[in-house]
Amino acid sequence: MPHRPHAFTLIELLVVIAIIAILAAILFPVFASAKNSAKKSVCASNQRQIGQGFLMYASDNDDTYPNNGDPYLWVGKRWRWPVMGYIGAGQKQGDNYSSKSSSPSVFLCPADTLAGTSYDATSYAYSAALYHSPDQVNAMRLRNTIISLNDPGPGATTMSQSTTAVAQPSAKAMLTEWYNSHDFGAGGRIGFWGTLKTGLVPGDDRWQGSRVLVFADGHVKLTKVSRQKPSAEDCPDINLTPDGVLGSDLGD
């Protein structure tokens, strides 16, 4: 009699399916964690390169941080142009940098779900405290950074700050991740202010997660939001941390 191949019984099939399901439940979170860690590493590397660009800019400009009189310079579409040549992201053409034949990848975090692919898109924000005086920073509120020109206030004018004026370079943030484009959930990164409420009020999620910060001394660190010192509006906003360059963005 010819040998008949052994077929799986229903019980055996169910056992195999159960084992596969258990392995998937174990491995998928590991893969997701590894993917997120890789994104954080790329994001930190980008910000380290940009931070060095800021410092090189300062060394060529009387040791002052970028300031072109624009109160919105903290926005990525604006601060990028003064420093492009210092991070190898643009070609000098007269007094300006051209985006032609340049790659925007250094400006984009792979975890940024909002930046898109346009050249002006940027995942990071520059601290307005580095082009406003400590007195201005102490008088400013969230709305002053967002609608400075339409609603003139203490932030509508700018004042250059020098690298030597920074009282605590290892604790004063120079660059951070933009808004809530990097949301990995409660345990991961969330953006600049958290979700804004109507009327430019900081959202309830502003103290969740962590973010990569570049400090004035050039070092980069993934920092828990709970470690940041709150602004006058109880918000982890490096633009408005009390005392500007004379203060610290890290709490006790």
ABEGO torsion letter per residue (X at the ends): XBBBBBBBBAAAAAAAAAAAAAAAAAAAAAAAAAAAAAAAAAAAAAAAAAAAAAAAAAAABGGBBBBAGBAAAABAAAAAAAAAAAAGABBBBEABBBABGBBAAAABBAABAAAEABAABBABBBBAAAABBAAAAAABBAAAAAAAAABBBAAABBBBBBAAABABAAABBABBBBEAAABAEAABBBBAAEBBBBGGBBBAAAABEBBBBBBAAGBBBBBBAAABBBBAAGBBBAAABBGEAABBABBX
